[in-house]
């Protein structure tokens, strides 16, 4: 462990995520092969200096300063390692659009933690970084797969420790994410949720989650279709997504097994046979276009490596 040097820098590649996956509210998420790249550099200045440079058209509203998630995450690493904080610059190649339900904030948290840890000689374990990431985000469904990769089910056990189960995703299951040209903040989507749910709805979700995980493991489309139903968050959020229900109906008609809100929305996730992914993608874009919303719907894959970093050479 060593105090980072002025001019020292690392690059962290951090994948986007799709969370909840229908019935897996706040516990199930998957890393996608779409990533943000963060170059973190130690610079001159006071400990609260944080400069942010965005490369990409989506992040013009993002700002540097001590309230930035990358900076806040880095400071947690400095404190945990017993190091004095240093000023940082982050140059971000932004491919994950913010406020779309694809874990953009999770990429910032993971990049800050992993990058600061790397700059200090990795004093903190991966398990500790995972714990810090969940604490900063407030729930595990995005940050865990963003850090570890793959499809992850995360829950707090009776021991009060977070437990992560890496679940299987069959190559017979294709994935399309329709990303609209509109934003929905996680805080707004959270405010739409009820304070309590019925036992009946909770039981339905438990059953659906079991069916979905088995369907994703085996590639059984019938199980996926029966498992992609939620009663905890989606009924209260569909009204926040203009044209969302029409897009859901269109992709199912095009051959998808199911369609769910990705994270807090407004992006939508469709699961389908891989050979139908192109048709499902076109149907989702056309449905949103009919509702007056521009969108794109890339066919993506599960990213299994998780976040990676490397030291840059001056």
C-alpha positions as CSV (number, residue, x, y, z in Angstrom):
1,X,0.0,0.0,0.0
2,X,1.3,3.4,-1.0
3,X,0.1,7.0,-1.3
4,X,-0.7,7.5,-5.0
5,X,1.7,9.8,-6.9
6,X,0.8,12.9,-8.8
7,X,0.5,11.9,-12.5
8,X,-0.1,8.2,-11.7
9,X,-3.2,6.9,-13.6
10,X,-5.2,3.8,-14.2
11,X,-7.9,2.8,-16.7
12,X,-11.0,0.9,-15.5
13,X,-13.5,-0.7,-17.9
14,X,-16.8,-1.2,-16.2
15,X,-19.8,-2.9,-17.8
16,X,-23.4,-1.7,-17.9
17,X,-26.0,-3.8,-16.1
18,X,-29.7,-4.7,-16.4
19,X,-31.3,-5.2,-13.0
20,X,-34.4,-6.7,-11.5
21,X,-35.1,-8.8,-14.6
22,X,-38.8,-8.8,-13.9
23,X,-39.3,-10.5,-10.5
24,X,-35.8,-10.1,-9.2
25,X,-36.4,-6.7,-7.6
26,X,-33.3,-5.3,-6.0
27,X,-31.5,-8.7,-5.9
28,X,-31.0,-9.9,-9.5
29,X,-28.8,-8.3,-12.1
30,X,-26.6,-9.1,-15.1
31,X,-23.6,-7.4,-16.7
32,X,-23.9,-6.5,-20.4
33,X,-21.2,-6.2,-23.1
34,X,-21.6,-2.4,-23.1
35,X,-19.1,-0.6,-20.9
36,X,-17.9,2.8,-19.7
37,X,-14.1,3.4,-19.6
38,X,-12.7,5.6,-16.8
39,X,-9.2,6.9,-16.8
40,X,-8.4,8.1,-13.2
41,X,-5.4,10.3,-12.8
42,X,-3.9,11.8,-9.6
43,X,-3.5,15.6,-10.0
44,X,-2.3,18.6,-8.1
45,X,-4.7,20.3,-5.7
46,X,-6.6,19.9,-2.5
47,X,-8.2,16.6,-1.5
48,X,-11.7,17.8,-2.6
49,X,-10.6,18.6,-6.1
50,X,-12.2,16.3,-8.7
51,X,-12.2,17.1,-12.4
52,X,-14.6,15.3,-14.8
53,X,-14.1,15.1,-18.5
54,X,-16.8,13.3,-20.5
55,X,-16.2,11.9,-23.9
56,X,-19.6,11.2,-25.4
57,X,-22.9,12.9,-26.3
58,X,-24.9,11.6,-23.3
59,X,-23.2,13.1,-20.3
60,X,-23.2,16.8,-20.8
61,X,-25.2,17.3,-17.6
62,X,-22.7,15.4,-15.4
63,X,-20.4,17.4,-13.2
64,X,-17.2,17.0,-11.2
65,X,-16.7,18.1,-7.7
66,X,-16.8,16.3,-4.3
67,X,-20.5,15.2,-4.8
68,X,-19.6,13.1,-7.9
69,X,-20.1,9.4,-7.4
70,X,-16.7,8.5,-8.8
71,X,-15.0,10.8,-6.3
72,X,-17.2,9.7,-3.3
73,X,-16.3,6.1,-4.0
74,X,-12.6,6.8,-4.3
75,X,-12.7,8.6,-1.0
76,X,-14.2,5.6,0.7
77,X,-11.2,3.6,-0.5
78,X,-8.8,6.2,0.8
79,X,-10.5,6.2,4.2
80,X,-10.7,2.4,4.5
81,X,-7.0,2.1,3.6
82,X,-6.0,4.8,6.1
83,X,-4.6,7.0,3.3
84,X,-4.9,10.8,2.9
85,X,-7.2,11.6,0.0
86,X,-5.7,13.0,-3.2
87,X,-7.1,15.2,-6.0
88,X,-8.4,13.2,-9.0
89,X,-9.2,13.7,-12.7
90,X,-11.6,11.3,-14.4
91,X,-11.7,11.1,-18.2
92,X,-14.8,9.0,-19.1
93,X,-15.6,7.4,-22.4
94,X,-19.4,7.2,-21.9
95,X,-21.1,4.4,-23.7
96,X,-23.7,3.6,-21.0
97,X,-26.4,6.4,-21.1
98,X,-27.2,7.9,-17.7
99,X,-30.7,7.7,-16.3
100,X,-31.8,4.9,-18.6
101,X,-31.9,1.9,-16.2
102,X,-28.6,0.4,-17.3
103,X,-26.6,1.0,-14.2
104,X,-24.7,4.1,-15.2
105,X,-24.4,5.2,-11.5
106,X,-23.1,1.7,-10.7
107,X,-20.3,2.0,-13.2
108,X,-19.3,5.3,-11.6
109,X,-19.2,3.7,-8.1
110,X,-17.3,0.6,-9.3
111,X,-14.8,2.7,-11.3
112,X,-14.1,5.0,-8.3
113,X,-13.6,2.0,-5.9
114,X,-11.6,-0.1,-8.3
115,X,-9.5,2.8,-9.6
116,X,-8.7,4.3,-6.2
117,X,-7.8,0.8,-4.9
118,X,-5.5,0.2,-7.9
119,X,-3.8,3.6,-7.5
120,X,-3.1,2.7,-3.8
121,X,-1.6,-0.7,-4.6
122,X,-4.8,-2.7,-4.0
123,X,-5.0,-2.6,-0.2
124,X,-8.6,-3.6,-0.2
125,X,-9.9,-7.1,-1.2
126,X,-12.5,-7.7,-3.8
127,X,-15.0,-8.7,-1.1
128,X,-14.4,-5.3,0.7
129,X,-14.9,-3.4,-2.6
130,X,-18.1,-5.3,-3.1
131,X,-19.3,-4.4,0.4
132,X,-18.5,-0.7,-0.1
133,X,-20.2,-0.7,-3.5
134,X,-23.4,-2.0,-2.1
135,X,-23.3,0.4,0.8
136,X,-22.8,3.4,-1.5
137,X,-25.5,2.3,-4.0
138,X,-28.0,1.2,-1.3
139,X,-28.9,-2.1,-3.1
140,X,-26.8,-4.8,-4.8
141,X,-28.5,-5.6,-8.0
142,X,-26.5,-3.3,-10.3
143,X,-23.1,-2.9,-8.6
144,X,-22.5,-6.6,-7.9
145,X,-22.7,-7.8,-11.6
146,X,-20.9,-4.6,-12.7
147,X,-18.0,-5.5,-10.5
148,X,-18.1,-9.3,-10.9
149,X,-19.7,-9.9,-14.3
150,X,-22.3,-12.4,-15.3
151,X,-25.8,-13.0,-13.8
152,X,-25.7,-12.4,-10.1
153,X,-28.3,-13.0,-7.4
154,X,-27.3,-11.2,-4.2
155,X,-29.0,-11.4,-0.8
156,X,-28.1,-10.7,2.8
157,X,-28.0,-14.0,4.8
158,X,-29.0,-14.7,8.4
159,X,-25.3,-14.0,9.2
160,X,-26.0,-10.4,8.0
161,X,-23.3,-10.9,5.3
162,X,-24.0,-10.3,1.6
163,X,-24.0,-13.6,-0.3
164,X,-23.6,-13.6,-4.1
165,X,-24.7,-16.5,-6.3
166,X,-23.4,-16.6,-9.8
167,X,-26.2,-17.9,-11.9
168,X,-26.0,-19.6,-15.3
169,X,-27.2,-17.9,-18.5
170,X,-27.8,-20.3,-21.4
171,X,-26.5,-19.4,-24.9
172,X,-30.0,-20.3,-26.1
173,X,-31.3,-17.0,-24.5
174,X,-30.9,-13.9,-26.6
175,X,-31.1,-10.4,-25.1
176,X,-32.3,-7.1,-26.6
177,X,-32.2,-3.8,-24.7
178,X,-34.4,-1.0,-26.1
179,X,-33.0,2.4,-25.0
180,X,-35.3,5.4,-25.5
181,X,-34.2,9.0,-25.9
182,X,-35.7,10.0,-22.6
183,X,-34.5,9.8,-19.0
184,X,-36.0,8.5,-15.8
185,X,-34.2,9.1,-12.6
186,X,-33.9,6.2,-10.1
187,X,-35.2,8.5,-7.4
188,X,-38.4,9.3,-9.4
189,X,-38.9,5.6,-10.1
190,X,-38.4,4.8,-6.4
191,X,-41.1,7.3,-5.4
192,X,-43.6,5.5,-7.5
193,X,-43.3,2.3,-5.4
194,X,-45.8,1.5,-2.6
195,X,-44.8,1.4,1.0
196,X,-45.9,-2.2,1.4
197,X,-47.1,-5.1,-0.8
198,X,-49.4,-8.0,-0.2
199,X,-48.3,-11.5,0.8
200,X,-50.0,-12.7,-2.4
201,X,-47.9,-10.5,-4.6
202,X,-44.7,-11.4,-2.7
203,X,-45.4,-15.1,-3.2
204,X,-46.1,-14.6,-6.9
205,X,-42.7,-12.9,-7.3
206,X,-40.9,-15.7,-5.4
207,X,-42.4,-18.3,-7.8
208,X,-41.7,-16.2,-10.9
209,X,-38.1,-15.7,-9.9
210,X,-37.6,-19.5,-9.5
211,X,-39.1,-20.1,-12.9
212,X,-37.0,-17.4,-14.5
213,X,-33.7,-18.5,-13.1
214,X,-34.4,-22.1,-14.2
215,X,-35.4,-20.9,-17.7
216,X,-32.2,-18.8,-18.0
217,X,-30.1,-21.7,-16.9
218,X,-31.6,-24.2,-19.3
219,X,-32.8,-22.0,-22.2
220,X,-36.4,-23.1,-21.7
221,X,-38.5,-20.3,-23.2
222,X,-41.7,-21.5,-21.6
223,X,-40.2,-21.1,-18.1
224,X,-38.8,-17.7,-19.0
225,X,-42.2,-16.6,-20.3
226,X,-43.9,-17.6,-17.1
227,X,-41.1,-16.2,-15.0
228,X,-40.9,-12.7,-16.5
229,X,-43.8,-11.3,-14.4
230,X,-43.5,-8.9,-11.5
231,X,-45.9,-7.5,-8.9
232,X,-43.4,-5.6,-6.7
233,X,-42.3,-2.7,-8.9
234,X,-43.3,-2.9,-12.5
235,X,-47.1,-2.3,-12.1
236,X,-46.2,1.1,-10.5
237,X,-43.5,2.1,-13.0
238,X,-45.0,1.3,-16.4
239,X,-47.0,4.6,-16.2
240,X,-43.7,6.5,-16.0
241,X,-42.5,5.1,-19.4
242,X,-44.3,6.7,-22.3
243,X,-45.2,4.0,-24.8
244,X,-43.6,1.2,-22.7
245,X,-46.6,-1.1,-22.7
246,X,-46.8,-0.9,-26.5
247,X,-43.2,-1.7,-26.8
248,X,-43.6,-4.7,-24.5
249,X,-46.6,-6.0,-26.5
250,X,-44.7,-5.5,-29.8
251,X,-41.6,-7.4,-28.8
252,X,-43.7,-10.4,-27.5
253,X,-45.6,-10.4,-30.8
254,X,-42.3,-10.5,-32.6
255,X,-41.3,-13.6,-30.8
256,X,-39.8,-12.6,-27.4
257,X,-40.6,-14.7,-24.4
258,X,-40.9,-11.7,-22.2
259,X,-40.1,-8.0,-21.7
260,X,-39.3,-6.3,-18.5
261,X,-38.3,-2.8,-17.3
262,X,-34.5,-2.7,-17.1
263,X,-33.5,-1.5,-13.7
264,X,-35.7,1.6,-12.8
265,X,-36.3,2.2,-16.5
266,X,-37.0,3.6,-19.0
267,X,-35.0,1.1,-21.0
268,X,-36.7,-2.2,-21.6
269,X,-35.2,-5.7,-21.7
270,X,-36.5,-8.4,-24.0
271,X,-35.5,-12.1,-23.8
272,X,-35.9,-14.2,-26.9
273,X,-34.4,-17.0,-29.0
274,X,-31.1,-15.6,-30.4
275,X,-32.3,-16.1,-34.0
276,X,-35.2,-13.7,-33.4
277,X,-33.2,-11.0,-31.7
278,X,-33.0,-8.8,-34.8
279,X,-36.7,-9.0,-35.4
280,X,-37.5,-8.2,-31.8
281,X,-35.1,-5.2,-31.9
282,X,-36.8,-3.7,-34.9
283,X,-40.3,-4.3,-33.4
284,X,-39.3,-2.5,-30.2
285,X,-37.9,0.5,-32.1
286,X,-40.9,0.8,-34.3
287,X,-43.3,0.6,-31.4
288,X,-41.6,3.4,-29.6
289,X,-41.4,5.4,-32.8
290,X,-45.2,5.1,-33.1
291,X,-45.5,6.5,-29.6
292,X,-43.3,9.5,-30.6
293,X,-40.2,8.3,-28.9
294,X,-36.8,7.8,-30.6
295,X,-34.9,4.8,-29.5
296,X,-32.3,2.2,-30.3
297,X,-32.4,-1.5,-29.4
298,X,-29.0,-3.2,-29.5
299,X,-28.7,-7.0,-29.4
300,X,-26.3,-7.5,-26.5
301,X,-24.6,-10.4,-24.7
302,X,-23.9,-11.2,-21.0
303,X,-20.4,-9.9,-20.0
304,X,-18.8,-12.5,-17.7
305,X,-15.5,-10.9,-16.9
306,X,-16.7,-8.0,-14.8
307,X,-14.8,-4.8,-14.3
308,X,-11.1,-4.8,-15.3
309,X,-8.3,-2.2,-14.7
310,X,-4.8,-1.6,-16.0
311,X,-2.2,0.9,-15.2
312,X,-1.5,3.4,-17.9
313,X,2.0,4.3,-19.1
314,X,2.9,7.9,-19.2
